[in-house]
Structure formats: C-alpha cells, structure tokens
Amino acid sequence: MEKIASFTIDHIKLEPGVYVSRIDKDAATGAVVTTFDLRMTAPNREPVMNTAELHTIEHLCATFLRNDEEWSSRVVYFGPMGCRTGCYLVLFGQYESKDVIGLVTRMFEFVRDFEGEIPGAKPDECGNYLDQNLGMANWLARRYLDSTLYGIDEAHMTYPTKD
C-alpha cells in the first residue's frame, strides 16, 4: 500500500506551525480542497494534548469557523489529529499557509478568550459532552498564539524535509 502523505513528513523535525498538508480535488464535486495541519505541539518531543482540552478546542474552533463572515462558506471540516498534537482545517479552495494565518490567529484568540458555556457541550448535542476542559483549551490557545502564530515565519509554514 502507498504511504499516505502525512506519514512522509519528518515528525522528528516538525515544529508547531500552520502547514498545507495536502491539496486535492474532491471526487464527488470536483471542488478543490486544501487541508491544513495546525500543529500545536512538537511531535514526539512535547506532551500531547489531553482529549478534554482538544475536544473543547474542537467545539470552539468549529463554532468560530461556522460563524465567520468571510470564511464560513469555505469550511469543510475542523477536527483533532489522532496523535493529539494539533488539528486539521479543511477548506474549499486552493490556499497557502500565509492565506489563512489571519483566520487561524483570530480563531485561536477566540479560544484563548472564551468564557462561559462551551457550545455544543450538552448531552443532547454531543456524544461525549463531559469530556471538556475550557481552562486548558484557553491556555493551549494562548501558548499557540504566543509561541507560534504571532510572528510566524516561513519555516513554520513549510513542512521539514527528510534528509
């Protein structure tokens, strides 16, 4: 079997950033979609995020994206990576990382500053509504903003190559 694209990235060198994971043409609609790797922690070098805070980030980011006036119609999907080191953002259209830095920054500012009831975190709205951690979601968003998104450079928008 052919190795999928995300397994060809050097996860030893990979740092937090905003990366284009892939650009594909959707077979059903013919629409071009861009998948972004929003890498929040350094794989295999930093602790992964726990499911509760990652679940909260998912709820808040999905809510933010679906309500964003400029981007909502282009959002296909937002969700966590199985390895718990970041999230995927899938958008209709062909984009580069620099095209979405403003959106991603605003989204994580929303998560950083969010207080109150987590959208969709009720038993009739979510299949695991108790697995939430708003305090850690706020902290992780602040960390991602301060250490990565504010002042992001090309090195953190381009996947490292394997030697």
C-alpha positions in Angstrom: 0.0 0.0 0.0 1.1 3.5 -0.7 2.1 5.6 2.3 -0.3 8.5 3.0 1.2 12.0 2.7 1.1 12.9 6.4 3.3 9.9 7.2 6.0 11.1 4.9 6.6 14.3 6.9 9.6 14.2 9.2 7.9 14.3 12.6 11.3 14.5 14.4 12.0 17.9 12.9 8.4 19.1 12.8 7.6 22.1 15.0 4.4 23.9 15.8 3.1 25.8 12.8 0.5 26.1 10.1 1.2 23.8 7.2 -0.5 22.8 4.0 -0.9 19.1 4.4 -2.5 18.4 1.0 -4.5 20.0 -1.8 -6.9 17.7 -3.6 -9.8 17.7 -6.0 -12.9 16.3 -4.3 -14.0 13.3 -6.4 -17.7 13.8 -5.8 -18.0 17.6 -6.5 -14.8 18.4 -8.4 -14.1 21.2 -5.9 -10.5 21.8 -4.8 -9.9 21.4 -1.1 -6.9 22.4 1.0 -6.1 20.5 4.2 -4.1 22.5 6.8 -2.1 20.9 9.6 -2.4 23.3 12.6 0.4 21.8 14.6 0.2 23.0 18.2 2.9 20.9 19.9 6.2 19.4 18.7 5.6 15.8 17.9 7.5 13.2 20.0 9.2 16.0 22.0 6.4 17.6 23.9 3.4 16.2 25.8 0.3 15.6 23.6 -2.9 17.4 24.4 -5.4 15.5 26.5 -8.7 14.7 25.0 -10.7 17.0 27.1 -9.0 20.2 26.1 -8.6 19.1 22.5 -12.4 18.3 22.5 -13.1 21.8 23.8 -10.8 23.4 21.1 -12.7 21.4 18.5 -16.1 22.7 19.7 -14.9 26.3 20.0 -13.0 26.4 16.7 -15.8 24.7 14.7 -18.3 27.2 16.2 -16.0 30.1 15.3 -15.4 28.9 11.8 -19.1 28.2 11.0 -19.9 31.8 12.2 -17.0 33.6 10.4 -18.5 36.0 7.8 -15.6 35.7 5.4 -14.7 32.0 5.7 -17.8 30.1 6.8 -18.9 29.1 3.3 -15.4 27.7 2.6 -15.2 25.5 5.7 -15.4 21.7 5.0 -14.1 20.4 8.4 -12.2 21.2 11.6 -11.1 18.5 14.0 -8.3 17.0 16.1 -5.5 14.8 14.8 -5.4 11.3 16.2 -1.9 11.9 17.6 -3.3 14.8 19.6 -0.5 17.2 18.6 -2.8 19.5 16.6 -5.9 19.9 14.4 -6.9 19.7 10.8 -8.7 22.5 9.0 -10.1 21.7 5.6 -11.3 24.5 3.3 -12.8 24.6 -0.2 -10.3 26.3 -2.5 -6.6 26.2 -3.1 -4.6 28.1 -0.4 -1.1 28.5 1.0 -0.5 28.7 4.7 0.0 32.5 4.6 -3.5 32.8 3.2 -5.1 31.6 6.5 -2.8 32.9 9.2 -5.2 35.8 9.9 -8.1 33.3 10.2 -6.2 30.9 12.4 -5.0 33.7 14.6 -8.4 35.1 15.1 -9.8 31.6 15.8 -7.3 30.9 18.5 -7.8 34.3 20.0 -11.4 33.3 20.2 -10.5 30.1 22.0 -8.0 31.9 24.3 -10.6 34.5 25.4 -13.6 32.3 25.5 -15.5 32.1 28.8 -18.8 30.6 29.7 -20.8 27.6 28.4 -19.0 25.6 25.7 -21.1 25.5 22.6 -22.5 22.0 21.9 -21.4 20.6 25.3 -24.8 19.2 26.4 -25.9 15.6 26.5 -28.4 16.1 23.6 -25.7 17.9 21.5 -22.5 15.8 21.9 -21.7 12.2 22.2 -19.1 12.8 25.0 -20.2 16.1 26.4 -18.5 15.7 29.8 -15.0 15.4 28.2 -14.2 19.1 28.2 -11.6 21.3 29.7 -12.0 25.0 29.0 -9.2 26.2 31.2 -6.6 24.1 29.4 -8.1 25.0 26.0 -7.7 28.7 26.8 -4.1 28.0 28.0 -3.2 25.9 24.9 -4.6 28.6 22.6 -2.6 31.3 24.3 0.6 29.2 24.1 0.0 28.5 20.3 -0.6 32.2 19.7 2.4 33.5 21.7 4.9 30.8 20.6 3.8 30.2 17.0 1.1 32.3 15.4 2.2 35.8 16.4 5.2 36.5 14.2 5.1 33.2 12.3 7.8 32.7 9.7 8.2 30.7 6.6 9.9 27.9 8.4 6.8 27.3 10.4 4.6 27.3 7.3 6.7 24.8 5.3 7.0 21.1 6.2 10.5 20.0 7.1 12.0 17.5 4.6 13.5 14.2 5.5 17.3 14.0 4.9 
